[in-house]
Each structure stands twice: as structure tokens, then as C-alpha cells.
Amino acid sequence: MIEANFLFWLFLIGIIIAVFQDLKRREVDNWLNLFLLLASFSYIFYKAIFENNPSIIFLAGFILAIMFLIMNLFYYSRIFGGGDACLLFAMSVFFVESNFIESIMSIWTFILLLMISGSVYGIIYSLVLYSKNFQYINKDIRKNFNKFKNLFILFIAIGFFLLIVNFSLIFVLFSLLIIIFPFLYVFARSLENISMVRVVSGKELREGDWLAKDEKIGNRIIKYHWEGLSKEDIKLLSKKKRVKIKEGIPFVPVFLIAFVFYFFIRGYHFLVNFILGFLALL
């Protein structure tokens, strides 16, 4: 395993800076991701020369290619935003171990920690937002329940039917998921409509911002897109006094949580083996 002291402090400081950027502006600067990538690869080249071990460079190149694929998979699957995906890619060198298999296991371990941390963090963050605006959110929830009442009844009926058909653990979990899905969907939708929408002037818009609703400029309609506003869109919207945009949950703090946990368990992979064993029992 590559000595991690330099890389640990490099990425720890870099991720902390990214956390402040994400909390303040809901974005991570490209210069920060590029710096982390170049600085970590410079360390790899130095280590390869100092130890006369060029295989480290080739291994780092393979890991970089794999992380590039993972970055694009997460981005185009809409799991991560652009800044989050690029930050994950910038961390590629941190997953370089003594051989290819161990490096793959390190990537898998970190992503697993990232998903677990993200789930817990998302729930807590959502509850905090709900507590701040619960009266308005409850009102919106009731409105959505009335709007999709028949769909809720259908999901609940399907869930209970599956419970009757088969009472195995997998079917029970799947049935419960079907039953609670419409409730979670309505809660998330209402939370987004009330707590994650703010009004800004056209001059305050930044590239990548998400529109809360379509905006009409003259004869042209600028529609919401998951990639966010382009420079051309911003130019057209710059003269508007009020533009509604959606703000997602800042996800970079999850990187910090997962990174700290990962550093203490790297090389052991007991968490991965435990979870895989548990899933096998199901």
C-alpha cells in the first residue's frame, strides 16, 4: 500500500475546502479538483522515481481510467452533480494500493461508504429542512396526496397483494418498499417545492443552476434540464428580476464523512466482506 500521509492530508484539506464551497455556493470549483488530481499524480511520479518502481505509474493510470468511467456513470445516471463527480475522479490516486485487485477493493469500499453515509446524511438533512418549514410542507403534502390519491391506493394494494402471495424476507422487504414509495415520493417532492426553491435575480444566476420552472424570454422558453443552465441561458435570463431556482442538498460533506471512515478501515475491507456476507444470507 502506498504511504498515505501526504495523500491523506492533501485530500482531507481539499475536501474540507470543497465542503465550504458546496455549502456556500452549491458547487465545487474546477480549479480545486484539477489541483488535487495533478498534485496527487505528481506524488505518484516522485514516488515511482525515488523507489525505482514504474509499475506504480501504470497502476495509477488504470485506476484513473476506471474512476473516469465511474465518474461518468454517476453523473449521467444523475446520482452525482458535476462537481461531486469530478471530486470523486480527482481522488483517483488515493485508491492506488500495492496491486490492481486491492485498488479495486479500495474503490469499492469508498463508494460503499459514500452511499451509506449519503443515505444517513440525506435523511438527517431532509428532517432538518422539514422541521424548519413543516407547516408549509405538510400543506403541500396534503395537496399532493389528494392529487395522486388513486395512485397511492394502487401502490398499497400491490404491496399488500405481494405480502399475501409470498411471505419470504425478500418479498416482505420488496412489498414494504412498494407501499412506502409513494409516501416517500410525495414527501421528497413537497420538501423540494418548499425548502429547496429560492428566488434570485437573473444577474445572480450561475452556470449549472437548476430552474424550478420553465422561464419564458420573448418567444423563447428556457426549460429545466438536469445539467443546469448554460452560459447562453444565463445571458438570456440576466435581465429578469425574479428567477426561481432549485437547490439540491449539498453532498460534498458526505465525501468528508466517507473519507474519514475509509482512511481508518482501508486495507482491511472487513466492512465490504461483512455486508456482502449479509446480502448473501438474504
Secondary structure by P-SEA (a helix, b strand, c coil): ccccaaaaaaaaaaaaaaaaaaaacccccaaaaaaaaaaaaaaaaaaaaaaccaaaaaaaaaaaaaaaaaaaaaaaaccccaaaaaaaaaaccccccccaaaaaaaaaaaaaaaaaaaaaaaaaaaaaaaaacaaaaaaaaaaaaaaaaaaaaaaaaaaaaaaaacccaaaaaaaaaaaaaaaaaaaaaaaaacccbbbbccccccccccccbbbbcccbbbbbbcccccaaaaaaaccccbbbbbbccccaaaaaaaaaaaaaccccaaaaaaaaaaaaac
